[in-house]
Amino acid sequence: MQTVVLAHETDFDGWRAEARRLCGQGVAPEMISWQVEGKGGDLFAGVSEAGPAKGSVREISVPKSFPGIARAVICHRDEERFDRLYRILWRLQTEKNLIERKADPDIVWLRSREKAIRRDVHKMHAFVRFRKAGDAPDGRENFVSWFEPTHRIEEIGTPFFKRRFANMNWAIVTPEKTARWDGKTLSFGPGGSKRDVPPEDVMEEGWKTYFASIFNPARVKISAMTSEMPKKYWKNLPEAELIPELLEQAETRARQMVEDSITEANRLADVVATRREVLPQNAEIRSLEDLKSAASNCVRCPLYCDASQTVMGDGPSGARLMIVGEQPGDQEDIAGRPFVGPAGQLLNEALLKAGIDRRRTYVTNAVKHFKFMTRGKRRIHQSPTVREIDVCGHWLSEERRLVQPDVIIALGASAARGILGQSITLKDWRGEIHELVDGTKLVVTVHPSYLLRLPDAQRAEAEQRLFVSELALAATALKPVKPVEKLAHQAELTFD
Ligand code: URA
């Protein structure tokens, strides 16, 4: 075992130099213990036990994007970051496309840590509020701000302020570091406390006036707002003290709007409720029928309150291809089956063109209840939240366990979240065959509703062609030969 002691928690240069050397010498990840100077490690270990750098035995190469990602990820508080980054570096030497394999557990880890850092830096840029702290002897104004980042992002987050506020002296104090800009140099010293920042000043009145003027009560979306401006930042934002009052007023106005358009309660829900076959609690779920019965009583999230019924998937239990949509729509909610409305029709046509027999596929959704808002007599689709998708992931996992498809097609980002448990950017994932940890192949494409909404006919046609080609791509991922018995059995289940 070789111990490498890095100078500090965000010592990227130290990690990079040692990682390069060790990887070049062929030292496997499990043979290295990464430690940080002065942190619970060996007091005498000031240098690597691997000894001084020797010439590399092999050339190290990484994709262009890797150093930047590693630089960011080292700022994460994840204790495993040095080991995991080294393991990825190690694997990159023999698995050239590793960084593209978005379902690989190491890459999922890497991307999620990178995303957390980018988000933290974004919050720092958005929520740092400077207070005036007198003038410097050279006549420049001094400003100080207190900020509490989630990760150790001071060094990568503060250069932005150097560019933005080049003409003033400023300091950003965090619990672990203080960044200072004097017009020439950006330097870092020990952290501080909120008391290092002078009391409220006149600039904060300006922030409050500005915030109140841009706050639109008719468009307030609390979940989006708290996700953009998480509550942990509120205590350091002067304008945040206005939020409760503004929200209170917004609610009254919103309620008024809803009352004006309220419609009858969903009667179908009562009818369906009396029809529910309830599986005894804790009964073992051995078939899709059992699963449907158990899910019919699902109260895992509040969506069951307004929907008529739980809409589980549809198709043979031995299907090799599973298609996952977002959630049942208005017609599916009534019929109790997925993809029977307009999006379903488009899907059927596209499947036909792609040479896929829908009767042999298992079609389902990431979320099993219809989420909507009423407008007059109409029920308008509402996108499920990440939490709703994740909670409903229980049923989707059960469907996967019982069907065991070889290939899954995720229609849109919500479906992909349901399968992967992480949010993705569709354009980065579509059009490729990904391999999941359990070996299942995944193809991500757009949702048919997106195609229905495209206003430009030419564009819609091109997008539909692409959609068909991506369905066909998924079909190519099916293993070419399947034992005849299984297909016969499947047909029996499907068509009899
Ligand atoms: N849209 C979906 O995502 N699923 C359906 O079942 C219907 C429309």
Boltz pocket constraint, residues with backbone or C-beta under 6 A from the ligand:
constraints:
  - pocket:
      binder: B
      contacts: [[A, 325], [A, 326], [A, 327], [A, 328], [A, 329], [A, 332], [A, 337], [A, 338], [A, 339], [A, 340], [A, 341], [A, 343], [A, 344], [A, 364], [A, 365], [A, 411], [A, 449]]
      max_distance: 6.0
